[in-house]
């Protein structure tokens, strides 16, 4: 699962192993690679859509560059056959971006080399289809999906925050553990003083546990009544 473009080199690396080492023919290797890889786009911000200079590949990963060129050529041949004469589309969909500094568009590589592409919220997945990868969506609409990000209640609520889980169970029952939409039953209770007090109590108990853990493991003392700003 390619989480954003950071692991995009898994595609040419798997092709290298299959073609160069295992001596699988190109078309079969490409079929295996596409079936193996899927791409999740978490954000459309530039840092998640990496573009790397070709010159860097030439010095560090020359064989991977050859493979990327070959992948791109077959891809563009396919696009040209479907949209004859549409040169601008070929430019937009190429893995190689021409310019002062020739770059490899890793997001395009991910989309081409994967059997599925997903965004992480309905609105985000629509932006992916209608804007960021519009040309690719027109080419292979069946490849694009949505997987809404959220929590796994059994892991992130029951195991990590049992106090909060118990408080919620007391108010609305256990149904939310298998149907997270049932948390909506808490909405009428947002101003319930007893619930507010119980949640605050759970927060304070968690801060006390964390303070004790820090002191025991790292010999760091913090005031459990202070505001915690935690980055993990």
N, C-alpha and C positions, 0 to 999 in steps of 0.2 A: 504494500500500500504506500504509494508515493505521497507523503504529506507535504504539500506545496512542492516547489521545484527543487528543493535542496537535495533530494536523493535521485534526481533525474538521470544521473550517470548509470543507475542500475540498468537502464534500457540498453545502451550500447555495450555495457560490460557483459550483460547476459548474452547479447548477440556475439560478442568476441569469444566468450567461453564456448558457445554452441558451434559457431562457424570455425574458429581457429583451432580450438582444443579438441572438441568432440566431433569435428568434421561433418556436422549436419549441413545439408544444403540450405541456401539463404532463405528460400520461401518457407521451408519447414521451420527454420529457426525463428523467423519473424512471427509465424503463427504461434509458436510456443511462447515467445516473449510477450506478445500482446495478451495471450490468455493468462500469463503470470502476473502482469502489472495492471494496477488500477490507480487512478490519480484523484486525490482530494484537493480541491482548491479551497483554502481556508479564508483567503482574503484577496481582493483584487488590487491591494496596494503594491507598489513596485517591488518592495523587498521580498515579496512572495512570488514574483514573476521574474526570476533571475535571467540576466543576459551576460554571457561570458565572452571575452575577447577570443577570437579564433587564434590570434598569435600565442595566447597562453596555452591553448590546446596543442598547437604545433610543437611547442617546446616540451610540454609535460606529458601529453597523452596523444601522440601522433596516430596511433592505431584507432583509438576511439573517435578521433576526428574523421578518419577515413570512413569509419562505419556510419557516423552521423551524416556525412555527405551522401553516402549510398542510400541511407534511409530517406533522406530528404529528396534525392533525385527520383526515387520510385514513387514517393508521395506526390511530388509535383507532376510527374507523368500521369498519375491517376487523376489529379485535379484538372489537368489540361485536357484530358480525354472527355471529362464530364462538362467542362466549361470552355470549349474551344475559343481561342482568341481573347480570353479575359486575362490579360497580362497583369492587370492591377491585382486581381484575386490571387494570382500566383505569388506576387510580391508580398501581399498581406499574409499568406498562409505558409510562406517558407520558414524553415527552421533557421536558415542563415539570413541575417539582416545585413544588407549592404550599407555602406556609409564610410565616413572617415575612419572609423574603427569597426571592422567587420566583426559581428557578434553572433553567438549562437543563442537563439531564443529557446530557453529550457522549457518554458510552458508549452510551446508548440510541440517540442519533442515528447513531453509527457502525454499530451492529448493524442498524438499520432501513435505512440507506443503502448497505449493502454486499451483495455477492452471496456472500461467504464470510467466516466468522469463525473464527479459529484461536487456540488456546493454544500454548505453546512447550515443553510436556512432557506426557506422557500423563496424569500425575496432575493437572497444572494444567488441562489441557483438560477433564477430568472435573469439576473444581471449577467451571469456567466454565459447563458444561452443567447441572450439578445444583444449583448455588447462585447464582452471580452473575447469570447470564442464563437462569435456569431457565424463566421464562415465555416468553422468546423462543425457547428451544430447543423447548419444547412446540409453539410456533407454526410454526417452520420447522426441524425437526431436520436436514434435509439440508444446511443452510447451515453447520453447525458441524463443524470439522475439527481435526486436530492436526498441527503441524509441529515436531518435536523439535529444539530448538536444539543446536548442536554446532559442531565446527570443520570447515572444508573442508581436508582434509589437504594437497591440492596447494598451497593458498594459505598457510595458517597454519603448516604444518609444513615443507614443502619450501622455500618461498620465505623465510619469516621466520626459520626456525631450521634451516638446512641441516645444522649440526653434529649436532643431536639426531636429525634424520631419518636421517642416515648411521649413527649409533650404533644406531638401531632396526633399520635394514635389515641391518646386520651380524649382529644377534641373531636376527631372525625372518624375514628376507627382505622382498621388496617388495610382497607381497600386500595388506598393510594400506592401500596407497595407493588402491586401488579398493574395498576392503572393510574399513572401519574397525574392524569387530568382531574382526578378526584381531589387534588390539592386545592381546586377552586372552592371547595367547601369551606376553606379558611377565610375566603373573602368577606363574608358577613361578620367575621370575628376580628377584623383588623383593629377595631377600637375596644375590643373586649379587655378590660383591665386585668382580669385574671390571666388571660393568655399572654398579654404583654409582660406581666410580672414573671410568668413561668419561663418565657423565652429569655428574658434578661437574666434570670437565675441560671439557666443552662449556659448562657454566654460567660457568665462570671465563673461558673464551675470549670468550664473549658479553659479559661484563662489561668485559673489556679493550677490546673493539671499541667498546662504548658509551662508555666513558671517553674513548677517543681521539676519537670523534665529538664529544662534548661539548666537549672542549678545543679541537678544530679549529674547530667552528662557533660556539661560544658563549663561548670563552675561560674555561670553567669547569673547574677541576681537581677530580676526586674520586678517592678511594682505591678501586681496583678490588677490594681485599680486604674492603671494608666490605659491610654488608648493603644491598641495593638495595630500595627500596619505590617502585614506579613506578605513577603514575596517568596514564592516557591518556584 
